[in-house]
Amino acid sequence: MSKEIESYKLGNINVVITETESPNRLHVDCNDGTYHSEFTVRLYEYENYKRHMNQKITTAYKNQYNSE
C-alpha cells in the first residue's frame, strides 16, 4: 500500500494524495460518491501548483455533472 501524503475535501470531492514507486511522482485519487478519477502528477507540480490542480479537479467534476 502506498503511503498517504495528504487527504482533503474540495466541496464534496474527496482528494487523496499518495506516493508512487517513482520518487518524483504522486498519485491523486478523487471521488465524490458518483464519479471517481485518478491521475499522477510530478512532485514539483503538487508542491508549486496545488491551487491550480485543485481548480482543474473542481472544474472537471462540475463539467461531468453538466454534461449529463
C-alpha positions in Angstrom: 0.0 0.0 0.0 1.3 3.5 -0.9 2.0 5.9 1.9 -0.6 8.7 2.1 0.8 12.2 1.7 -2.4 14.2 2.2 -6.1 13.9 2.1 -8.7 16.7 2.0 -12.1 17.7 0.6 -12.8 20.1 -2.3 -16.5 20.7 -1.6 -18.0 17.2 -1.9 -14.9 15.8 -3.6 -12.6 13.7 -1.5 -8.9 14.0 -2.7 -6.2 11.6 -1.5 -2.6 12.1 -2.5 -0.3 9.1 -2.2 3.3 8.2 -3.1 4.1 6.1 -6.2 7.0 3.9 -7.0 8.6 6.8 -8.7 10.2 9.2 -6.2 9.2 12.3 -8.2 5.6 11.4 -9.0 2.4 11.3 -6.8 -0.9 9.6 -7.3 -4.1 11.7 -7.0 -7.4 10.0 -6.3 -10.6 11.9 -6.5 -14.1 10.7 -5.6 -17.4 12.4 -4.9 -19.5 9.3 -4.4 -20.7 9.4 -8.0 -17.6 9.9 -10.1 -14.1 8.6 -9.5 -10.9 10.0 -11.1 -7.3 9.2 -10.6 -4.1 10.6 -12.2 -0.4 11.2 -11.4 1.4 14.5 -11.0 5.0 15.4 -10.6 6.1 16.3 -7.1 7.1 19.7 -8.4 3.6 20.4 -9.8 2.0 19.3 -6.5 4.3 21.5 -4.4 4.1 24.6 -6.6 0.8 24.4 -8.5 -1.6 22.7 -6.0 -4.1 25.5 -6.2 -4.2 25.2 -10.0 -4.6 21.4 -9.7 -7.5 21.8 -7.3 -9.2 24.2 -9.6 -8.9 21.8 -12.5 -10.3 19.0 -10.4 -13.3 21.1 -9.3 -13.9 22.3 -12.9 -13.7 18.7 -14.3 -16.3 17.4 -11.8 -18.7 20.4 -12.5 -18.4 19.7 -16.2 -19.1 16.0 -15.6 -22.4 16.9 -14.0 -23.3 19.5 -16.6 -22.7 17.1 -19.5 -25.5 14.7 -18.3 
